[in-house]
Amino acid sequence: MKYANLDLGTIEAVFNKLGGIEGAQAFLRDEVTVTKPAKPNLLQLVTTASVAAIESFKSAESFKVDTKKTATRIWYLGDNFTKHFGRKEEGASEAVEIKVHKLTESSLDAPIITELADKCEITLGQFFALLSKQGKGEAGPLLTNGWANIAYIRDDDGILWAVSASWHAGSGGWNVEARSVVGPDRWLAVNQVLSR
């Protein structure tokens, strides 16, 4: 026998899955195929948020560490964000509805990007516009409980990054960071993802 460790219990279980003797015979005649059940979506739509048209956007004028005076309080800018987005400038962008998704399971960036397909990217200006609507940690579509709101944004060299913002109530501002989309770290299912 080709499969030395095969026992009758396993054979019976396979036959039961196929629908008994008749089902197994239909499978052998190629009248029935076996497929894996479809995997549930990695992202679940929570809401949408409107972002008005933007004439132009300069990161250095908007992303400033300040938790007292500015309308959009920023507590921390990560090194990667500062290096790759600190001087980013963008031209005009149209008004858009940004989709806010809940991650249904922990994931690397690649599967998230694959599921979102051509809708995965937003602009840095659109991301800041959303942060501004909750600039002091107010309730809204973005999480303000310490977990991340993730957006996929290109830097000036055209490289796609996962840019995240999480609200830190104790520090009174947004923590904004950027990380490589090919890195080994997973986003936890408690986080949200933004897309077009």
Residue pairs with C-beta under 8 A, 6 or more apart in sequence:
14 24
15 21
15 23
15 24
18 24
18 26
18 27
18 32
18 34
19 26
19 32
23 32
26 32
27 33
27 34
40 104
41 104
41 115
42 103
42 104
42 105
42 107
42 111
42 112
42 115
43 101
43 102
43 103
43 104
43 112
43 115
43 116
43 193
44 101
44 102
44 104
45 99
45 100
45 101
46 100
46 101
46 102
46 141
46 192
47 100
47 141
48 97
48 98
48 99
48 100
48 141
49 97
49 98
49 100
49 130
49 133
49 140
49 141
49 142
50 95
50 96
50 97
50 98
51 95
51 96
51 97
51 98
51 126
51 129
51 130
52 95
52 129
53 92
53 93
53 94
53 95
54 90
54 92
54 93
54 123
54 125
54 126
54 129
55 92
56 89
56 90
56 91
56 92
56 125
57 88
57 89
57 90
57 93
57 123
57 124
57 125
57 128
58 88
58 89
59 85
59 86
59 87
59 88
59 89
59 124
59 128
60 86
60 87
62 72
62 128
63 74
63 77
63 81
63 85
63 86
63 128
63 176
64 70
64 74
65 74
65 75
65 76
65 77
65 173
66 73
66 74
66 173
67 73
67 74
67 75
67 171
67 172
67 173
70 135
71 132
71 135
71 136
72 128
72 131
72 132
72 135
72 174
73 135
73 136
73 137
73 172
73 173
73 174
74 173
74 174
74 176
75 168
75 171
75 172
75 173
75 174
75 175
76 168
76 171
76 173
76 174
76 175
76 176
76 177
77 86
77 176
77 177
78 175
78 176
78 177
78 178
80 161
80 177
80 178
80 179
80 180
81 163
81 176
81 177
81 178
84 155
84 156
84 157
84 159
84 161
84 178
85 124
85 153
85 155
85 161
85 163
85 178
87 156
88 124
88 155
88 156
90 123
90 124
90 125
93 123
93 125
93 126
96 122
96 126
96 196
97 196
98 122
98 126
98 130
98 194
98 195
98 196
99 119
99 194
99 195
99 196
100 141
100 142
100 149
100 192
100 193
100 194
101 192
101 193
101 194
101 195
102 189
102 192
103 112
103 187
103 188
103 189
103 190
103 191
103 192
103 193
104 189
105 189
106 186
106 187
106 188
106 189
107 186
107 187
108 184
108 185
108 186
108 187
109 152
109 162
109 181
109 182
109 183
109 187
110 181
110 182
112 120
112 150
112 187
112 193
113 120
113 152
113 160
113 181
116 152
116 193
116 195
119 195
119 196
120 152
120 195
120 196
121 152
121 153
121 154
121 160
121 195
121 196
122 151
122 152
122 153
122 194
122 195
122 196
123 153
124 153
124 163
126 151
127 151
127 153
127 163
127 165
127 194
130 141
130 142
130 149
130 194
131 142
131 165
131 174
131 176
133 140
133 141
133 142
134 140
134 142
134 144
134 167
136 172
137 144
137 167
137 169
137 172
138 144
142 149
142 165
142 167
142 192
143 149
143 166
143 167
143 191
143 192
144 167
144 169
145 167
146 166
146 167
146 168
146 169
147 166
147 188
147 190
147 191
147 192
148 164
148 165
148 166
148 187
148 191
148 192
149 164
149 165
149 166
149 191
149 192
149 194
150 162
150 163
150 164
150 187
150 191
150 192
150 193
150 194
151 162
151 163
151 164
151 193
151 194
152 160
152 161
152 162
152 163
152 181
152 195
153 160
153 161
153 163
153 178
154 160
154 161
155 161
155 178
160 181
161 178
161 179
161 180
161 181
162 178
162 179
162 180
162 181
162 187
163 176
163 177
163 178
164 176
164 177
164 178
164 179
164 191
165 174
165 175
165 176
165 177
166 174
166 175
167 173
167 174
167 175
168 174
168 175
179 185
187 193
